[in-house]
Protein backbone atom coordinates (compact mmCIF):
# COMPACT_ATOMS: atom_id res chain seq x y z
CA UNK A 1 0.00 0.00 0.00
CA UNK A 2 2.43 2.65 -1.16
CA UNK A 3 -0.23 5.02 -2.47
CA UNK A 4 -1.50 6.16 0.97
CA UNK A 5 2.11 6.58 2.13
CA UNK A 6 2.86 8.79 -0.87
CA UNK A 7 -0.21 10.93 -0.20
CA UNK A 8 0.83 11.31 3.44
CA UNK A 9 4.30 12.42 2.35
CA UNK A 10 2.84 15.12 0.10
CA UNK A 11 0.35 16.37 2.70
CA UNK A 12 2.95 16.46 5.49
CA UNK A 13 5.78 18.00 3.46
CA UNK A 14 7.70 20.88 5.01
CA UNK A 15 6.20 23.29 2.48
CA UNK A 16 2.70 22.22 3.44
CA UNK A 17 3.43 22.73 7.13
CA UNK A 18 4.99 26.12 6.39
CA UNK A 19 1.98 27.30 4.38
CA UNK A 20 -0.54 25.57 6.64
CA UNK A 21 -2.24 24.13 3.59
CA UNK A 22 -1.65 22.12 0.47
CA UNK A 23 -2.80 24.03 -2.63
CA UNK A 24 -4.34 21.05 -4.46
CA UNK A 25 -7.89 20.10 -5.31
CA UNK A 26 -7.41 16.34 -5.21
CA UNK A 27 -5.32 13.37 -6.15
CA UNK A 28 -5.47 11.21 -9.22
CA UNK A 29 -4.34 7.85 -7.94
CA UNK A 30 -3.64 4.54 -9.58
CA UNK A 31 -7.05 2.92 -10.09
CA UNK A 32 -5.58 -0.58 -10.14
CA UNK A 33 -4.29 -0.07 -6.58
CA UNK A 34 -7.48 1.55 -5.34
CA UNK A 35 -9.62 -1.29 -6.70
CA UNK A 36 -7.61 -3.75 -4.60
CA UNK A 37 -7.24 -1.76 -1.35
CA UNK A 38 -10.65 -0.06 -1.51
CA UNK A 39 -11.54 3.36 -0.14
CA UNK A 40 -10.90 2.71 3.56
CA UNK A 41 -7.17 3.71 3.46
CA UNK A 42 -8.20 7.09 2.01
CA UNK A 43 -10.92 7.93 4.55
CA UNK A 44 -8.40 9.21 7.12
CA UNK A 45 -7.16 11.79 4.62
CA UNK A 46 -10.65 13.19 4.14
CA UNK A 47 -11.20 13.42 7.89
CA UNK A 48 -7.78 14.82 8.74
CA UNK A 49 -7.27 17.29 5.90
CA UNK A 50 -10.81 18.37 4.98
CA UNK A 51 -10.46 21.85 6.49
CA UNK A 52 -6.91 22.66 5.49
CHARMM-style PDB file with segment names, atoms N, HN, CA, C and O in Angstrom:
ATOM      1  N   UNK     1       0.827  -1.186   0.000  1.00  0.00      PROA
ATOM      2  CA  UNK     1       0.000   0.000   0.000  1.00  0.00      PROA
ATOM      3  C   UNK     1       0.871   1.249   0.000  1.00  0.00      PROA
ATOM      4  O   UNK     1       0.902   1.985   0.987  1.00  0.00      PROA
ATOM      5  N   UNK     2       1.553   1.485  -1.062  1.00  0.00      PROA
ATOM      6  HN  UNK     2       1.528   0.888  -1.863  1.00  0.00      PROA
ATOM      7  CA  UNK     2       2.429   2.646  -1.165  1.00  0.00      PROA
ATOM      8  C   UNK     2       1.671   3.928  -1.484  1.00  0.00      PROA
ATOM      9  O   UNK     2       2.152   5.019  -1.177  1.00  0.00      PROA
ATOM     10  N   UNK     3       0.510   3.818  -2.088  1.00  0.00      PROA
ATOM     11  HN  UNK     3       0.119   2.932  -2.338  1.00  0.00      PROA
ATOM     12  CA  UNK     3      -0.233   5.023  -2.470  1.00  0.00      PROA
ATOM     13  C   UNK     3      -0.611   5.879  -1.266  1.00  0.00      PROA
ATOM     14  O   UNK     3      -0.345   7.081  -1.294  1.00  0.00      PROA
ATOM     15  N   UNK     4      -1.221   5.327  -0.199  1.00  0.00      PROA
ATOM     16  HN  UNK     4      -1.437   4.351  -0.177  1.00  0.00      PROA
ATOM     17  CA  UNK     4      -1.502   6.163   0.973  1.00  0.00      PROA
ATOM     18  C   UNK     4      -0.243   6.769   1.597  1.00  0.00      PROA
ATOM     19  O   UNK     4      -0.281   7.900   2.081  1.00  0.00      PROA
ATOM     20  N   UNK     5       0.849   6.044   1.591  1.00  0.00      PROA
ATOM     21  HN  UNK     5       0.880   5.126   1.197  1.00  0.00      PROA
ATOM     22  CA  UNK     5       2.107   6.581   2.131  1.00  0.00      PROA
ATOM     23  C   UNK     5       2.594   7.766   1.300  1.00  0.00      PROA
ATOM     24  O   UNK     5       3.098   8.744   1.852  1.00  0.00      PROA
ATOM     25  N   UNK     6       2.449   7.685  -0.002  1.00  0.00      PROA
ATOM     26  HN  UNK     6       2.039   6.890  -0.450  1.00  0.00      PROA
ATOM     27  CA  UNK     6       2.862   8.795  -0.874  1.00  0.00      PROA
ATOM     28  C   UNK     6       1.987  10.022  -0.643  1.00  0.00      PROA
ATOM     29  O   UNK     6       2.488  11.147  -0.617  1.00  0.00      PROA
ATOM     30  N   UNK     7       0.692   9.813  -0.477  1.00  0.00      PROA
ATOM     31  HN  UNK     7       0.285   8.900  -0.498  1.00  0.00      PROA
ATOM     32  CA  UNK     7      -0.206  10.932  -0.205  1.00  0.00      PROA
ATOM     33  C   UNK     7       0.150  11.586   1.124  1.00  0.00      PROA
ATOM     34  O   UNK     7       0.180  12.813   1.226  1.00  0.00      PROA
ATOM     35  N   UNK     8       0.420  10.775   2.136  1.00  0.00      PROA
ATOM     36  HN  UNK     8       0.396   9.778   2.053  1.00  0.00      PROA
ATOM     37  CA  UNK     8       0.827  11.313   3.438  1.00  0.00      PROA
ATOM     38  C   UNK     8       2.083  12.156   3.302  1.00  0.00      PROA
ATOM     39  O   UNK     8       2.171  13.235   3.888  1.00  0.00      PROA
ATOM     40  N   UNK     9       3.045  11.683   2.546  1.00  0.00      PROA
ATOM     41  HN  UNK     9       2.974  10.806   2.070  1.00  0.00      PROA
ATOM     42  CA  UNK     9       4.295  12.417   2.346  1.00  0.00      PROA
ATOM     43  C   UNK     9       4.035  13.791   1.721  1.00  0.00      PROA
ATOM     44  O   UNK     9       4.632  14.785   2.136  1.00  0.00      PROA
ATOM     45  N   UNK    10       3.170  13.846   0.752  1.00  0.00      PROA
ATOM     46  HN  UNK    10       2.685  13.039   0.415  1.00  0.00      PROA
ATOM     47  CA  UNK    10       2.841  15.119   0.103  1.00  0.00      PROA
ATOM     48  C   UNK    10       2.130  16.056   1.079  1.00  0.00      PROA
ATOM     49  O   UNK    10       2.471  17.235   1.171  1.00  0.00      PROA
ATOM     50  N   UNK    11       1.149  15.534   1.802  1.00  0.00      PROA
ATOM     51  HN  UNK    11       0.872  14.576   1.727  1.00  0.00      PROA
ATOM     52  CA  UNK    11       0.355  16.374   2.700  1.00  0.00      PROA
ATOM     53  C   UNK    11       1.127  16.837   3.928  1.00  0.00      PROA
ATOM     54  O   UNK    11       0.783  17.855   4.527  1.00  0.00      PROA
ATOM     55  N   UNK    12       2.165  16.100   4.308  1.00  0.00      PROA
ATOM     56  HN  UNK    12       2.445  15.273   3.821  1.00  0.00      PROA
ATOM     57  CA  UNK    12       2.955  16.458   5.488  1.00  0.00      PROA
ATOM     58  C   UNK    12       4.312  17.053   5.136  1.00  0.00      PROA
ATOM     59  O   UNK    12       5.175  17.179   6.005  1.00  0.00      PROA
ATOM     60  N   UNK    13       4.511  17.416   3.888  1.00  0.00      PROA
ATOM     61  HN  UNK    13       3.810  17.313   3.182  1.00  0.00      PROA
ATOM     62  CA  UNK    13       5.782  17.999   3.456  1.00  0.00      PROA
ATOM     63  C   UNK    13       6.060  19.303   4.199  1.00  0.00      PROA
ATOM     64  O   UNK    13       5.136  19.967   4.669  1.00  0.00      PROA
ATOM     65  N   UNK    14       7.309  19.656   4.299  1.00  0.00      PROA
ATOM     66  HN  UNK    14       8.060  19.117   3.917  1.00  0.00      PROA
ATOM     67  CA  UNK    14       7.705  20.884   5.007  1.00  0.00      PROA
ATOM     68  C   UNK    14       7.001  22.108   4.429  1.00  0.00      PROA
ATOM     69  O   UNK    14       6.587  22.995   5.175  1.00  0.00      PROA
ATOM     70  N   UNK    15       6.864  22.161   3.117  1.00  0.00      PROA
ATOM     71  HN  UNK    15       7.201  21.440   2.511  1.00  0.00      PROA
ATOM     72  CA  UNK    15       6.196  23.292   2.481  1.00  0.00      PROA
ATOM     73  C   UNK    15       4.732  23.377   2.912  1.00  0.00      PROA
ATOM     74  O   UNK    15       4.206  24.466   3.143  1.00  0.00      PROA
ATOM     75  N   UNK    16       4.096  22.244   3.016  1.00  0.00      PROA
ATOM     76  HN  UNK    16       4.524  21.359   2.829  1.00  0.00      PROA
ATOM     77  CA  UNK    16       2.696  22.219   3.444  1.00  0.00      PROA
ATOM     78  C   UNK    16       2.564  22.705   4.878  1.00  0.00      PROA
ATOM     79  O   UNK    16       1.645  23.459   5.199  1.00  0.00      PROA
ATOM     80  N   UNK    17       3.475  22.276   5.739  1.00  0.00      PROA
ATOM     81  HN  UNK    17       4.220  21.663   5.478  1.00  0.00      PROA
ATOM     82  CA  UNK    17       3.433  22.732   7.134  1.00  0.00      PROA
ATOM     83  C   UNK    17       3.720  24.224   7.217  1.00  0.00      PROA
ATOM     84  O   UNK    17       3.108  24.930   8.019  1.00  0.00      PROA
ATOM     85  N   UNK    18       4.641  24.705   6.401  1.00  0.00      PROA
ATOM     86  HN  UNK    18       5.138  24.131   5.750  1.00  0.00      PROA
ATOM     87  CA  UNK    18       4.992  26.121   6.392  1.00  0.00      PROA
ATOM     88  C   UNK    18       3.804  26.983   5.948  1.00  0.00      PROA
ATOM     89  O   UNK    18       3.520  28.016   6.553  1.00  0.00      PROA
ATOM     90  N   UNK    19       3.121  26.554   4.900  1.00  0.00      PROA
ATOM     91  HN  UNK    19       3.352  25.715   4.408  1.00  0.00      PROA
ATOM     92  CA  UNK    19       1.978  27.296   4.375  1.00  0.00      PROA
ATOM     93  C   UNK    19       0.699  27.049   5.172  1.00  0.00      PROA
ATOM     94  O   UNK    19      -0.230  27.856   5.132  1.00  0.00      PROA
ATOM     95  N   UNK    20       0.658  25.932   5.894  1.00  0.00      PROA
ATOM     96  HN  UNK    20       1.413  25.277   5.927  1.00  0.00      PROA
ATOM     97  CA  UNK    20      -0.535  25.574   6.641  1.00  0.00      PROA
ATOM     98  C   UNK    20      -1.613  24.948   5.782  1.00  0.00      PROA
ATOM     99  O   UNK    20      -2.720  24.677   6.248  1.00  0.00      PROA
ATOM    100  N   UNK    21      -1.279  24.722   4.525  1.00  0.00      PROA
ATOM    101  HN  UNK    21      -0.380  24.943   4.146  1.00  0.00      PROA
ATOM    102  CA  UNK    21      -2.243  24.133   3.594  1.00  0.00      PROA
ATOM    103  C   UNK    21      -1.489  23.487   2.444  1.00  0.00      PROA
ATOM    104  O   UNK    21      -0.290  23.699   2.266  1.00  0.00      PROA
ATOM    105  N   UNK    22      -2.204  22.711   1.684  1.00  0.00      PROA
ATOM    106  HN  UNK    22      -3.179  22.539   1.828  1.00  0.00      PROA
ATOM    107  CA  UNK    22      -1.654  22.124   0.466  1.00  0.00      PROA
ATOM    108  C   UNK    22      -2.531  22.624  -0.676  1.00  0.00      PROA
ATOM    109  O   UNK    22      -3.711  22.277  -0.744  1.00  0.00      PROA
ATOM    110  N   UNK    23      -1.974  23.432  -1.572  1.00  0.00      PROA
ATOM    111  HN  UNK    23      -1.016  23.714  -1.517  1.00  0.00      PROA
ATOM    112  CA  UNK    23      -2.798  24.028  -2.628  1.00  0.00      PROA
ATOM    113  C   UNK    23      -3.110  23.049  -3.756  1.00  0.00      PROA
ATOM    114  O   UNK    23      -2.642  23.222  -4.882  1.00  0.00      PROA
ATOM    115  N   UNK    24      -3.899  22.023  -3.452  1.00  0.00      PROA
ATOM    116  HN  UNK    24      -4.280  21.883  -2.538  1.00  0.00      PROA
ATOM    117  CA  UNK    24      -4.339  21.054  -4.456  1.00  0.00      PROA
ATOM    118  C   UNK    24      -5.838  20.837  -4.297  1.00  0.00      PROA
ATOM    119  O   UNK    24      -6.400  21.071  -3.227  1.00  0.00      PROA
ATOM    120  N   UNK    25      -6.461  20.397  -5.345  1.00  0.00      PROA
ATOM    121  HN  UNK    25      -6.005  20.206  -6.214  1.00  0.00      PROA
ATOM    122  CA  UNK    25      -7.891  20.105  -5.309  1.00  0.00      PROA
ATOM    123  C   UNK    25      -8.166  18.619  -5.084  1.00  0.00      PROA
ATOM    124  O   UNK    25      -9.259  18.250  -4.654  1.00  0.00      PROA
ATOM    125  N   UNK    26      -7.198  17.778  -5.366  1.00  0.00      PROA
ATOM    126  HN  UNK    26      -6.310  18.078  -5.716  1.00  0.00      PROA
ATOM    127  CA  UNK    26      -7.408  16.344  -5.207  1.00  0.00      PROA
ATOM    128  C   UNK    26      -6.232  15.565  -5.742  1.00  0.00      PROA
ATOM    129  O   UNK    26      -5.245  16.131  -6.211  1.00  0.00      PROA
ATOM    130  N   UNK    27      -6.358  14.274  -5.662  1.00  0.00      PROA
ATOM    131  HN  UNK    27      -7.160  13.815  -5.281  1.00  0.00      PROA
ATOM    132  CA  UNK    27      -5.325  13.374  -6.149  1.00  0.00      PROA
ATOM    133  C   UNK    27      -5.911  12.485  -7.234  1.00  0.00      PROA
ATOM    134  O   UNK    27      -7.062  12.057  -7.150  1.00  0.00      PROA
ATOM    135  N   UNK    28      -5.120  12.219  -8.232  1.00  0.00      PROA
ATOM    136  HN  UNK    28      -4.185  12.567  -8.300  1.00  0.00      PROA
ATOM    137  CA  UNK    28      -5.469  11.205  -9.218  1.00  0.00      PROA
ATOM    138  C   UNK    28      -4.552  10.035  -8.915  1.00  0.00      PROA
ATOM    139  O   UNK    28      -3.349  10.082  -9.173  1.00  0.00      PROA
ATOM    140  N   UNK    29      -5.133   9.006  -8.374  1.00  0.00      PROA
ATOM    141  HN  UNK    29      -6.110   8.968  -8.165  1.00  0.00      PROA
ATOM    142  CA  UNK    29      -4.340   7.851  -7.945  1.00  0.00      PROA
ATOM    143  C   UNK    29      -4.441   6.707  -8.929  1.00  0.00      PROA
ATOM    144  O   UNK    29      -5.240   6.736  -9.865  1.00  0.00      PROA
ATOM    145  N   UNK    30      -3.626   5.708  -8.702  1.00  0.00      PROA
ATOM    146  HN  UNK    30      -2.977   5.685  -7.942  1.00  0.00      PROA
ATOM    147  CA  UNK    30      -3.645   4.540  -9.577  1.00  0.00      PROA
ATOM    148  C   UNK    30      -4.898   3.699  -9.310  1.00  0.00      PROA
ATOM    149  O   UNK    30      -5.047   3.126  -8.230  1.00  0.00      PROA
ATOM    150  N   UNK    31      -5.773   3.630 -10.270  1.00  0.00      PROA
ATOM    151  HN  UNK    31      -5.652   4.095 -11.147  1.00  0.00      PROA
ATOM    152  CA  UNK    31      -7.047   2.921 -10.090  1.00  0.00      PROA
ATOM    153  C   UNK    31      -6.826   1.445  -9.787  1.00  0.00      PROA
ATOM    154  O   UNK    31      -7.588   0.853  -9.024  1.00  0.00      PROA
ATOM    155  N   UNK    32      -5.802   0.848 -10.370  1.00  0.00      PROA
ATOM    156  HN  UNK    32      -5.182   1.330 -10.990  1.00  0.00      PROA
ATOM    157  CA  UNK    32      -5.583  -0.578 -10.136  1.00  0.00      PROA
ATOM    158  C   UNK    32      -5.243  -0.853  -8.676  1.00  0.00      PROA
ATOM    159  O   UNK    32      -5.585  -1.917  -8.158  1.00  0.00      PROA
ATOM    160  N   UNK    33      -4.584   0.073  -8.008  1.00  0.00      PROA
ATOM    161  HN  UNK    33      -4.306   0.937  -8.429  1.00  0.00      PROA
ATOM    162  CA  UNK    33      -4.290  -0.071  -6.584  1.00  0.00      PROA
ATOM    163  C   UNK    33      -5.558   0.160  -5.772  1.00  0.00      PROA
ATOM    164  O   UNK    33      -5.863  -0.610  -4.861  1.00  0.00      PROA
ATOM    165  N   UNK    34      -6.283   1.199  -6.094  1.00  0.00      PROA
ATOM    166  HN  UNK    34      -6.035   1.824  -6.835  1.00  0.00      PROA
ATOM    167  CA  UNK    34      -7.478   1.546  -5.336  1.00  0.00      PROA
ATOM    168  C   UNK    34      -8.560   0.475  -5.437  1.00  0.00      PROA
ATOM    169  O   UNK    34      -9.313   0.269  -4.485  1.00  0.00      PROA
ATOM    170  N   UNK    35      -8.646  -0.198  -6.559  1.00  0.00      PROA
ATOM    171  HN  UNK    35      -8.034  -0.030  -7.332  1.00  0.00      PROA
ATOM    172  CA  UNK    35      -9.616  -1.287  -6.701  1.00  0.00      PROA
ATOM    173  C   UNK    35      -9.289  -2.397  -5.704  1.00  0.00      PROA
ATOM    174  O   UNK    35     -10.198  -2.990  -5.123  1.00  0.00      PROA
ATOM    175  N   UNK    36      -8.031  -2.677  -5.504  1.00  0.00      PROA
ATOM    176  HN  UNK    36      -7.292  -2.196  -5.976  1.00  0.00      PROA
ATOM    177  CA  UNK    36      -7.613  -3.753  -4.598  1.00  0.00      PROA
ATOM    178  C   UNK    36      -7.746  -3.335  -3.135  1.00  0.00      PROA
ATOM    179  O   UNK    36      -8.295  -4.090  -2.333  1.00  0.00      PROA
ATOM    180  N   UNK    37      -7.257  -2.149  -2.773  1.00  0.00      PROA
ATOM    181  HN  UNK    37      -6.811  -1.535  -3.425  1.00  0.00      PROA
ATOM    182  CA  UNK    37      -7.244  -1.759  -1.355  1.00  0.00      PROA
ATOM    183  C   UNK    37      -8.556  -1.116  -0.914  1.00  0.00      PROA
ATOM    184  O   UNK    37      -8.819  -1.023   0.285  1.00  0.00      PROA
ATOM    185  N   UNK    38      -9.377  -0.674  -1.853  1.00  0.00      PROA
ATOM    186  HN  UNK    38      -9.163  -0.749  -2.827  1.00  0.00      PROA
ATOM    187  CA  UNK    38     -10.654  -0.057  -1.507  1.00  0.00      PROA
ATOM    188  C   UNK    38     -10.491   1.385  -1.046  1.00  0.00      PROA
ATOM    189  O   UNK    38      -9.412   1.967  -1.163  1.00  0.00      PROA
ATOM    190  N   UNK    39     -11.561   1.949  -0.525  1.00  0.00      PROA
ATOM    191  HN  UNK    39     -12.437   1.476  -0.430  1.00  0.00      PROA
ATOM    192  CA  UNK    39     -11.543   3.361  -0.137  1.00  0.00      PROA
ATOM    193  C   UNK    39     -11.136   3.583   1.319  1.00  0.00      PROA
ATOM    194  O   UNK    39     -10.790   4.704   1.692  1.00  0.00      PROA
ATOM    195  N   UNK    40     -11.169   2.552   2.137  1.00  0.00      PROA
ATOM    196  HN  UNK    40     -11.450   1.641   1.834  1.00  0.00      PROA
ATOM    197  CA  UNK    40     -10.897   2.713   3.560  1.00  0.00      PROA
ATOM    198  C   UNK    40      -9.546   3.382   3.851  1.00  0.00      PROA
ATOM    199  O   UNK    40      -9.502   4.248   4.725  1.00  0.00      PROA
ATOM    200  N   UNK    41      -8.446   3.035   3.175  1.00  0.00      PROA
ATOM    201  HN  UNK    41      -8.483   2.332   2.465  1.00  0.00      PROA
ATOM    202  CA  UNK    41      -7.173   3.706   3.458  1.00  0.00      PROA
ATOM    203  C   UNK    41      -7.180   5.209   3.175  1.00  0.00      PROA
ATOM    204  O   UNK    41      -6.330   5.938   3.684  1.00  0.00      PROA
ATOM    205  N   UNK    42      -8.130   5.672   2.370  1.00  0.00      PROA
ATOM    206  HN  UNK    42      -8.821   5.079   1.956  1.00  0.00      PROA
ATOM    207  CA  UNK    42      -8.197   7.086   2.013  1.00  0.00      PROA
ATOM    208  C   UNK    42      -9.113   7.895   2.932  1.00  0.00      PROA
ATOM    209  O   UNK    42      -9.045   9.124   2.939  1.00  0.00      PROA
ATOM    210  N   UNK    43      -9.955   7.235   3.695  1.00  0.00      PROA
ATOM    211  HN  UNK    43     -10.010   6.236   3.690  1.00  0.00      PROA
ATOM    212  CA  UNK    43     -10.918   7.930   4.551  1.00  0.00      PROA
ATOM    213  C   UNK    43     -10.239   8.829   5.587  1.00  0.00      PROA
ATOM    214  O   UNK    43     -10.747   9.907   5.895  1.00  0.00      PROA
ATOM    215  N   UNK    44      -9.116   8.404   6.118  1.00  0.00      PROA
ATOM    216  HN  UNK    44      -8.703   7.528   5.868  1.00  0.00      PROA
ATOM    217  CA  UNK    44      -8.398   9.207   7.118  1.00  0.00      PROA
ATOM    218  C   UNK    44      -7.933  10.539   6.529  1.00  0.00      PROA
ATOM    219  O   UNK    44      -7.894  11.547   7.235  1.00  0.00      PROA
ATOM    220  N   UNK    45      -7.582  10.550   5.252  1.00  0.00      PROA
ATOM    221  HN  UNK    45      -7.613   9.732   4.678  1.00  0.00      PROA
ATOM    222  CA  UNK    45      -7.161  11.792   4.617  1.00  0.00      PROA
ATOM    223  C   UNK    45      -8.315  12.787   4.564  1.00  0.00      PROA
ATOM    224  O   UNK    45      -8.130  13.971   4.845  1.00  0.00      PROA
ATOM    225  N   UNK    46      -9.485  12.318   4.211  1.00  0.00      PROA
ATOM    226  HN  UNK    46      -9.635  11.356   3.982  1.00  0.00      PROA
ATOM    227  CA  UNK    46     -10.654  13.190   4.144  1.00  0.00      PROA
ATOM    228  C   UNK    46     -10.979  13.770   5.519  1.00  0.00      PROA
ATOM    229  O   UNK    46     -11.298  14.954   5.636  1.00  0.00      PROA
ATOM    230  N   UNK    47     -10.899  12.947   6.549  1.00  0.00      PROA
ATOM    231  HN  UNK    47     -10.640  11.986   6.454  1.00  0.00      PROA
ATOM    232  CA  UNK    47     -11.201  13.416   7.894  1.00  0.00      PROA
ATOM    233  C   UNK    47     -10.139  14.361   8.416  1.00  0.00      PROA
ATOM    234  O   UNK    47     -10.469  15.380   9.023  1.00  0.00      PROA
ATOM    235  N   UNK    48      -8.883  14.051   8.197  1.00  0.00      PROA
ATOM    236  HN  UNK    48      -8.615  13.223   7.704  1.00  0.00      PROA
ATOM    237  CA  UNK    48      -7.783  14.821   8.739  1.00  0.00      PROA
ATOM    238  C   UNK    48      -7.558  16.135   8.013  1.00  0.00      PROA
ATOM    239  O   UNK    48      -7.283  17.153   8.649  1.00  0.00      PROA
ATOM    240  N   UNK    49      -7.670  16.131   6.694  1.00  0.00      PROA
ATOM    241  HN  UNK    49      -7.893  15.305   6.178  1.00  0.00      PROA
ATOM    242  CA  UNK    49      -7.271  17.289   5.897  1.00  0.00      PROA
ATOM    243  C   UNK    49      -8.436  18.048   5.277  1.00  0.00      PROA
ATOM    244  O   UNK    49      -8.201  18.922   4.443  1.00  0.00      PROA
ATOM    245  N   UNK    50      -9.664  17.760   5.639  1.00  0.00      PROA
ATOM    246  HN  UNK    50      -9.855  17.050   6.317  1.00  0.00      PROA
ATOM    247  CA  UNK    50     -10.809  18.374   4.977  1.00  0.00      PROA
ATOM    248  C   UNK    50     -10.870  19.886   5.156  1.00  0.00      PROA
ATOM    249  O   UNK    50     -11.401  20.578   4.287  1.00  0.00      PROA
ATOM    250  N   UNK    51     -10.361  20.401   6.218  1.00  0.00      PROA
ATOM    251  HN  UNK    51      -9.930  19.839   6.924  1.00  0.00      PROA
ATOM    252  CA  UNK    51     -10.465  21.850   6.487  1.00  0.00      PROA
ATOM    253  C   UNK    51      -9.158  22.606   6.275  1.00  0.00      PROA
ATOM    254  O   UNK    51      -9.049  23.771   6.659  1.00  0.00      PROA
ATOM    255  N   UNK    52      -8.192  21.973   5.685  1.00  0.00      PROA
ATOM    256  HN  UNK    52      -8.281  21.027   5.373  1.00  0.00      PROA
ATOM    257  CA  UNK    52      -6.913  22.657   5.486  1.00  0.00      PROA
ATOM    258  C   UNK    52      -6.837  23.314   4.150  1.00  0.00      PROA
ATOM    259  OT1 UNK    52      -5.825  23.934   3.824  1.00  0.00      PROA
TER     260      UNK     52
END
